[in-house]
């Protein structure tokens, strides 16, 4: 049985994820207000969606880069053996 190697959490990923959660919570309030007739809340919700798209894209790119680095690290460690 092989031991599972503990990996340090990456703060940038967690920070982006927390930003996304805050954005969603804020939009939830504005979307409910918009549904009840507050047009200004609809504008805020649309702006929040733009921010959500940007932050999600950043998180996706960061996750891909981290995954690549981990894979390359595994390949490099195998070559050294």
C-alpha positions in Angstrom: 0.0 0.0 0.0 1.5 3.4 -1.0 1.2 6.4 1.3 -0.7 9.4 0.0 1.6 12.4 -0.3 0.1 15.5 1.5 0.1 18.5 -0.9 0.2 22.1 0.4 -2.9 24.1 -0.4 -2.3 26.8 -2.9 -3.5 30.2 -1.4 -4.2 31.8 -4.8 -6.7 29.1 -5.7 -8.5 29.4 -2.3 -8.5 33.2 -2.6 -10.1 33.1 -6.1 -12.6 30.5 -4.9 -13.6 32.8 -2.0 -14.0 35.7 -4.3 -16.3 33.7 -6.5 -18.4 32.6 -3.5 -18.7 36.2 -2.3 -19.7 37.3 -5.9 -22.4 34.6 -6.1 -23.8 35.6 -2.6 -23.9 39.2 -3.6 -25.6 38.4 -7.0 -28.2 36.2 -5.2 -29.4 39.2 -3.3 -29.5 41.4 -6.3 -31.2 38.8 -8.5 -34.0 38.4 -5.9 -34.4 42.2 -5.8 -34.5 42.4 -9.6 -37.2 39.7 -9.7 -39.3 41.9 -7.4 -39.0 44.9 -9.8 -35.8 46.7 -8.8 -34.1 47.5 -12.1 -30.9 48.8 -10.5 -30.4 45.5 -8.8 -30.6 43.9 -12.3 -27.8 46.1 -13.5 -25.7 45.1 -10.4 -26.5 41.5 -11.1 -25.3 41.8 -14.7 -22.1 43.5 -13.6 -21.6 40.7 -11.0 -22.0 38.1 -13.8 -19.2 39.8 -15.7 -17.0 39.6 -12.6 -17.9 36.0 -12.1 -16.9 35.1 -15.6 -13.5 36.8 -15.3 -12.8 35.2 -11.9 -13.9 31.8 -13.1 -11.7 32.1 -16.1 -8.8 33.1 -13.8 -9.4 30.1 -11.5 -9.6 27.7 -14.4 -6.3 29.0 -15.9 -4.6 28.8 -12.5 -5.9 25.2 -11.9 -4.7 24.1 -15.3 -1.2 25.6 -14.7 -1.0 24.0 -11.2 -2.0 20.7 -12.7 0.7 21.0 -15.4 3.3 21.8 -12.8 2.3 18.8 -10.7 2.4 16.5 -13.7 5.8 17.9 -14.8 7.1 17.5 -11.2 6.1 13.8 -11.2 7.8 13.3 -14.6 11.0 15.0 -13.4 11.1 13.0 -10.2 10.8 9.8 -12.2 13.7 10.8 -14.5 15.9 11.5 -11.4 15.4 8.0 -10.0 
